């Protein structure tokens, strides 16, 4: 998009572009999302940025009205397989907070200077600035949804000191942490006051465009591994819960299904709640849940391309915004894709880590690769490769290298590799072997296949679900 097209999106308050770019107003010193309801500024006063971090680095503070830090992530970073796309996914997963810029560079196979240069050229901010913007958002969530002491929030959000935390909050939000907590929306403030230590952190996970939650929850329900996951409730009103293995501890997440809303064509959210043994894992847990549910997708781009195909057009019209779910834990997904549901449940019972505080049917965390490395056959080879780093499936992994490493494992078949590439690596453009998938569906072939599979099922209509609920 050129700047005039972007300004047109701002002038029309087009929510389709929330998260795809940001605009800042020189006369006010504020940056916003494109759909901000405030009076449209004059064109000569507007500057455009690819990321919130770039706007912050230029001295602009976040708008208190449209909360630009709460938008879905750009779909571009999931689509791109180059170093910038990989770096953006890894920063989102918290790698810079845990390992620093040097650790990010090592994972990418570049020098820290090269990573810095490429990110600034592409997105207008380096890895430190991008991680700082992410920490500020995490801190705001904790301030406005929990009663945790401010000092604890500072370190949970990833800041090195309380002073750094205070300075960042003032810079990004033009408020002190105490003022930011007091300015919480009514819903967040009420939830915070009603919270108990065991209640978890309530979140709204934003997405752009229409979202076919029913199809996503159908898939999650069909794949549920006992002890690690569960889906409860009736269709249209289900809750998905699962355990997570995270860098600093473990977690349990619950996310609710939402009925399709014709008035929410421009976007909406899913309600979620996180229970973490270590709050430093909040950012990572949220990003992994977003990848599982494919919340950063651009359904407008996907539907436009696939809707132009005669075979897919009626399917796209029937299910606008159909997603291609990913994985909350890529290594777990690889093992499950190889073995299937029943065998995965056996592994959980035999090798899974028992939660310190089981919650209902959720009792275990899926076994990590090192615990499975001594098992025989393809599973042992896969687990060994994951454990020793020969095979990487993290958000910054090179997809081509990962596929090559997978195919080199004894007994690994191409169809399983295609599933792993689609789900664990979040590749939107995978064509399984021996399937008729034309190149005209690129770069969204993974989504096209989900449309074909969804068409084989006839879920209840929205009106039928509403009648059932009443």
C-alpha positions in Angstrom: 0.0 0.0 0.0 1.2 3.5 -0.8 0.7 6.3 1.7 -2.3 7.7 -0.1 -4.1 4.4 0.0 -3.2 4.1 3.7 -4.6 7.5 4.4 -7.8 6.5 2.6 -8.1 3.6 5.0 -7.6 5.9 7.9 -10.2 8.4 6.6 -12.7 5.6 6.2 -11.7 4.0 9.6 -11.2 0.7 7.9 -10.6 -2.0 10.5 -9.4 -4.4 7.9 -6.0 -2.8 8.2 -5.7 -2.7 12.0 -2.3 -4.2 12.8 -1.2 -4.1 9.2 0.1 -0.5 9.7 -0.2 2.3 12.2 -0.5 6.1 11.7 0.8 8.9 13.9 -0.2 12.5 14.1 2.6 15.0 14.4 0.5 17.7 16.0 -0.7 15.5 18.9 2.2 13.2 19.3 -0.1 10.2 19.3 -0.2 7.0 17.1 -3.3 5.0 16.4 -4.8 2.0 14.5 -6.4 2.8 11.2 -9.9 2.3 12.6 -9.5 4.9 15.4 -12.8 6.7 15.9 -11.2 10.1 16.6 -11.5 12.9 14.1 -9.4 12.2 11.0 -6.2 14.3 11.0 -5.1 16.4 8.1 -3.0 14.4 5.6 0.1 16.7 6.0 0.2 15.9 9.8 0.1 12.1 9.3 3.0 9.7 9.3 2.8 5.9 8.7 4.6 3.1 10.4 4.8 -0.7 9.9 4.8 -1.4 13.6 3.8 0.1 16.9 7.5 -0.1 18.0 8.5 2.1 15.0 6.0 4.7 16.0 7.1 4.6 19.6 10.8 4.9 18.6 9.9 8.1 16.7 8.5 9.6 19.9 4.8 8.9 19.6 2.6 7.6 22.4 -0.3 5.1 22.1 -3.8 6.5 21.7 -5.9 6.0 24.8 -9.1 5.7 22.7 -8.3 3.1 20.1 -5.5 1.2 22.1 -3.3 0.4 19.0 -1.2 -2.1 21.0 -4.2 -4.4 21.3 -4.7 -5.1 17.5 -4.1 -8.4 15.8 -0.6 -9.0 14.6 0.3 -8.4 11.0 -0.5 -11.5 8.8 2.7 -10.7 6.8 5.0 -12.1 9.4 3.3 -15.5 9.3 3.3 -15.5 5.5 6.9 -14.5 5.0 9.7 -17.1 5.3 12.6 -14.7 5.1 14.8 -13.5 8.0 12.6 -10.6 8.8 9.4 -12.7 9.0 11.2 -15.3 11.1 12.7 -12.6 13.4 9.3 -11.0 14.0 7.8 -14.4 14.9 10.6 -15.1 17.3 10.4 -11.7 19.0 6.7 -12.3 19.4 7.5 -15.5 21.2 9.7 -13.7 23.7 13.2 -14.8 22.4 14.7 -11.3 22.9 13.4 -11.1 26.4 14.9 -14.5 27.3 18.1 -14.7 25.2 18.8 -11.1 24.1 19.5 -9.8 20.6 22.6 -12.1 20.4 20.4 -15.2 21.1 18.0 -14.1 18.4 20.8 -13.6 15.9 22.3 -17.0 16.6 18.9 -18.7 16.1 18.5 -16.8 12.7 22.1 -17.6 11.6 23.0 -13.9 11.1 25.1 -11.4 13.0 23.3 -9.1 15.5 24.2 -6.2 13.3 22.7 -7.8 10.2 19.4 -8.5 12.1 19.3 -5.0 13.4 19.9 -3.5 10.0 17.3 -5.6 8.2 14.6 -5.1 10.8 15.0 -1.3 10.8 14.9 -1.2 7.0 11.8 -3.3 6.8 9.7 -2.4 9.9 11.3 0.8 11.2 12.5 -0.6 14.5 15.2 -2.9 15.8 14.8 -6.0 17.9 15.2 -4.2 21.2 12.5 -1.6 20.3 10.1 -4.3 19.1 10.6 -6.3 22.3 10.2 -3.2 24.4 6.8 -2.4 22.7 5.7 -6.0 23.4 6.8 -5.7 27.1 4.8 -2.5 27.4 1.6 -4.2 26.1 2.1 -7.1 28.4 2.5 -4.7 31.4 -0.7 -2.9 30.4 -2.6 -6.1 30.3 -1.4 -7.1 33.8 -2.0 -3.7 35.2 -5.5 -3.6 34.0 -6.6 -7.2 34.5 -4.9 -8.2 37.8 -4.2 -6.8 41.3 -0.6 -7.8 41.2 1.8 -5.3 42.8 3.4 -3.0 40.3 6.9 -4.3 41.1 5.9 -7.9 40.3 4.3 -6.7 37.0 7.5 -5.0 36.0 9.5 -8.2 36.1 6.7 -10.4 34.9 6.5 -8.3 31.7 10.2 -8.8 31.1 11.7 -5.5 32.3 15.1 -5.6 33.8 14.3 -3.0 36.5 11.3 -1.1 38.0 12.9 2.1 36.7 13.0 0.8 33.2 9.4 -0.3 33.5 8.2 3.1 34.8 10.1 5.0 32.1 8.7 2.8 29.3 5.1 3.1 30.5 5.4 6.8 30.7 6.9 7.0 27.2 4.4 4.6 25.5 1.2 5.5 27.3 1.9 9.0 28.7 0.8 7.7 32.1 2.3 6.3 35.2 1.6 2.6 35.9 -0.8 3.6 38.7 -2.6 6.0 36.3 -2.8 3.3 33.7 -4.3 0.9 36.1 -6.9 3.4 37.2 -7.8 4.1 33.6 -8.7 0.5 32.9 -12.0 0.0 30.9 -15.0 -0.9 33.1 -15.0 -4.5 32.0 -11.3 -5.0 32.8 -11.5 -3.1 36.1 -14.5 -5.1 37.2 -12.8 -8.4 36.3 -9.7 -7.3 38.2 -11.6 -6.5 41.3 -13.5 -9.8 41.2 -10.3 -11.8 40.6 -8.8 -14.2 43.0 -5.2 -15.6 43.0 -6.5 -18.8 41.3 -8.8 -17.0 38.8 -6.1 -16.5 36.1 -5.6 -13.6 33.7 -8.7 -12.7 31.6 -7.8 -11.7 28.0 -9.6 -10.7 24.8 -7.7 -12.1 21.8 -8.4 -9.9 18.9 -8.7 -11.0 15.3 -9.5 -9.1 12.0 -12.4 -9.8 9.7 -14.9 -12.7 10.0 -13.8 -15.7 12.0 -15.3 -19.2 11.7 -14.8 -20.3 15.3 -17.0 -23.3 14.8 -14.7 -25.0 12.3 -11.6 -24.3 14.6 -13.3 -25.7 17.6 -14.5 -28.8 15.6 -10.9 -29.5 14.7 -9.7 -29.0 18.3 -12.5 -31.3 19.6 -11.6 -34.0 17.1 -8.0 -33.9 18.0 -8.3 -33.6 21.8 -5.7 -35.7 23.7 -7.0 -36.7 27.2 -5.0 -35.3 30.1 -3.6 -32.4 28.0 -6.8 -31.0 26.4 -10.5 -30.9 26.7 -13.5 -29.3 24.9 -16.7 -28.9 26.8 -20.1 -27.4 26.1 -22.5 -27.5 23.2 -21.5 -26.5 19.6 -21.4 -22.7 19.3 -20.7 -22.3 23.1 -17.8 -24.6 23.7 -14.7 -24.0 25.8 -11.3 -25.3 24.8 -8.8 -25.9 27.6 -5.3 -27.2 27.5 -2.0 -27.3 29.4 1.1 -25.6 28.1 4.8 -26.2 28.6 6.4 -22.8 28.6 10.0 -21.4 29.0 9.7 -20.6 32.7 7.0 -23.0 33.9 3.6 -24.4 32.9 0.2 -23.0 32.2 -3.4 -23.8 31.6 -5.4 -21.8 29.0 -9.1 -21.7 28.4 -10.7 -20.0 25.4 -14.4 -19.7 24.5 -16.1 -20.2 21.2 -18.1 -17.3 19.8 -21.0 -17.5 17.4 -20.5 -15.8 14.0 -21.7 -12.2 14.3 -22.8 -10.5 11.1 -22.2 -7.1 12.6 -18.5 -8.0 13.4 -17.4 -8.4 9.8 -14.4 -6.1 10.5 -13.2 -8.2 13.4 -13.8 -9.2 17.0 -12.2 -11.3 19.7 -12.2 -14.5 21.6 -12.4 -14.5 25.4 -9.6 -16.4 27.1 -8.2 -16.9 30.6 -4.6 -17.9 31.4 -3.3 -19.6 34.5 0.5 -19.5 34.7 3.0 -20.8 37.2 5.3 -17.9 36.2 3.9 -14.6 34.8 7.0 -14.1 32.7 5.4 -16.6 30.4 2.4 -14.4 29.6 3.7 -13.0 26.3 4.8 -16.4 25.0 1.6 -18.1 26.1 -0.6 -15.5 24.3 1.5 -15.7 21.1 1.3 -19.5 21.1 -2.5 -19.4 21.6 -2.8 -16.9 18.7 -0.9 -19.2 16.4 -3.0 -22.2 17.4 -6.2 -20.3 16.6 -4.7 -18.5 13.6 -5.8 -15.1 14.9 -3.4 -13.0 13.0 -4.6 -14.2 9.6 -5.8 -11.7 6.9 -9.1 -13.3 5.9 -9.7 -10.6 3.3 -6.6 -11.5 1.3 -7.3 -15.2 1.7 -10.9 -15.0 0.7 -10.2 -12.7 -2.3 -7.7 -15.1 -3.8 -9.6 -18.3 -3.2 -13.0 -16.8 -3.9 -11.8 -16.1 -7.5 -11.6 -19.9 -8.1 -14.7 -21.5 -9.5 -14.3 -24.6 -7.4 -13.7 -22.7 -4.1 -16.0 -19.7 -4.6 -19.2 -21.2 -3.1 -17.1 -22.6 -0.2 -15.6 -19.3 0.6 -19.0 -17.6 0.4 -20.4 -20.1 2.8 -17.5 -19.8 5.3 -15.9 -16.4 5.1 -12.9 -16.1 7.3 -12.2 -19.8 7.6 -8.8 -20.3 9.4 -5.9 -22.7 9.2 -5.2 -23.6 12.8 -1.6 -24.0 13.9 -0.1 -25.4 17.1 0.3 -24.3 20.7 3.4 -26.4 20.9 5.1 -27.3 17.6 7.2 -30.1 19.0 4.1 -31.7 20.5 2.2 -31.3 17.2 5.0 -33.1 15.3 4.8 -36.1 17.6 1.0 -36.2 17.4 1.0 -35.9 13.6 3.3 -38.9 13.5 1.5 -41.1 15.9 -2.1 -40.2 16.0 -4.5 -39.4 18.9 -4.6 -42.8 20.7 -0.8 -43.3 20.8 -0.3 -39.7 21.9 -2.6 -40.3 24.9 -0.5 -43.4 25.8 2.6 -41.2 25.7 1.0 -38.7 28.0 0.2 -41.4 30.5 3.7 -42.9 30.3 6.0 -39.9 29.8 4.0 -36.7 30.4 4.8 -34.4 33.3 2.2 -34.4 36.0 0.9 -30.9 36.9 1.6 -29.7 40.4 -2.0 -28.8 40.6 -4.2 -30.8 38.2 -7.3 -29.0 37.1 -10.3 -31.3 36.4 -9.4 -33.6 33.5 -6.2 -31.6 32.7 -3.5 -33.5 34.6 -0.4 -33.6 32.4 1.9 -31.5 30.2 2.7 -33.3 27.0 6.1 -35.0 27.2 9.1 -33.0 26.0 11.3 -34.5 23.2 14.1 -35.4 25.5 11.8 -37.8 27.4 11.0 -39.6 24.2 14.5 -39.8 22.7 15.0 -43.4 23.8 11.8 -44.7 22.2 12.4 -47.0 19.2 11.7 -46.2 15.5 10.7 -43.0 13.9 9.4 -41.5 17.1 12.8 -41.9 18.8 14.5 -40.4 15.7 12.1 -37.4 15.7 12.4 -36.8 19.4 16.2 -37.0 19.3 16.4 -34.5 16.4 14.2 -32.1 18.3 16.0 -32.5 21.5 19.5 -32.0 20.1 18.5 -29.1 17.8 19.1 -31.0 14.5 15.4 -30.2 13.8 13.9 -26.9 14.8 10.2 -26.2 14.7 10.1 -22.9 16.8 8.5 -19.8 15.3 11.7 -18.7 13.7 12.6 -22.0 12.1 13.5 -22.0 8.4 10.6 -24.0 6.9 12.6 -25.5 4.0 15.4 -26.6 6.3 12.9 -28.1 8.7 11.2 -30.0 5.9 14.5 -31.4 4.7 15.4 -32.5 8.2 12.0 -34.2 8.7 12.2 -36.1 5.4 15.7 -37.3 6.3 14.3 -39.1 9.4 13.9 -42.9 9.0 10.3 -43.8 8.4 9.0 -40.3 8.0 6.4 -40.0 5.2 5.8 -36.9 3.1 2.1 -36.6 4.1 3.1 -36.3 7.8 5.7 -33.8 6.9 3.1 -31.7 5.1 0.9 -31.7 8.2 3.8 -30.7 10.4 4.7 -27.9 8.0 1.2 -26.6 7.9 0.4 -26.8 11.6 3.7 -26.7 13.6 5.4 -24.2 11.3 2.3 -22.3 10.4 2.9 -22.3 6.7 -0.2 -21.0 4.9 0.8 -22.5 1.5 1.3 -26.2 1.8 0.2 -28.7 -0.8 0.2 -32.3 0.5 1.6 -34.9 -1.9 -0.7 -36.6 -4.3 -3.5 -34.0 -3.9 -4.9 -31.9 -6.7 -3.9 -28.4 -5.4 -3.5 -25.9 -8.3 -0.9 -23.2 -8.1 -3.6 -20.6 -8.6 -4.5 -21.1 -4.9 -1.1 -19.9 -3.8 -0.1 -18.5 -1.4 -3.1 -19.8 0.5 -3.2 -23.5 -0.4 -3.4 -24.6 3.3 -6.6 -22.5 3.6 -8.0 -23.9 0.4 -7.6 -27.5 1.8 -9.4 -26.5 5.0 -12.3 -25.2 2.9 -12.5 -28.5 1.0 -12.5 -30.5 4.3 -15.0 -28.2 6.0 -17.4 -28.7 3.1 -17.5 -32.4 3.9 -19.3 -31.5 7.2 -22.6 -29.5 7.6 -22.5 -27.7 11.0 -25.6 -26.3 12.5 -26.7 -22.8 11.4 -26.4 -19.8 13.7 -30.2 -19.7 14.1 -30.3 -23.3 15.1 -27.5 -22.7 17.7 -29.4 -19.7 19.1 -32.6 -21.8 19.4 -30.7 -24.5 21.2 -29.2 -22.0 23.6 -32.6 -20.5 24.4 
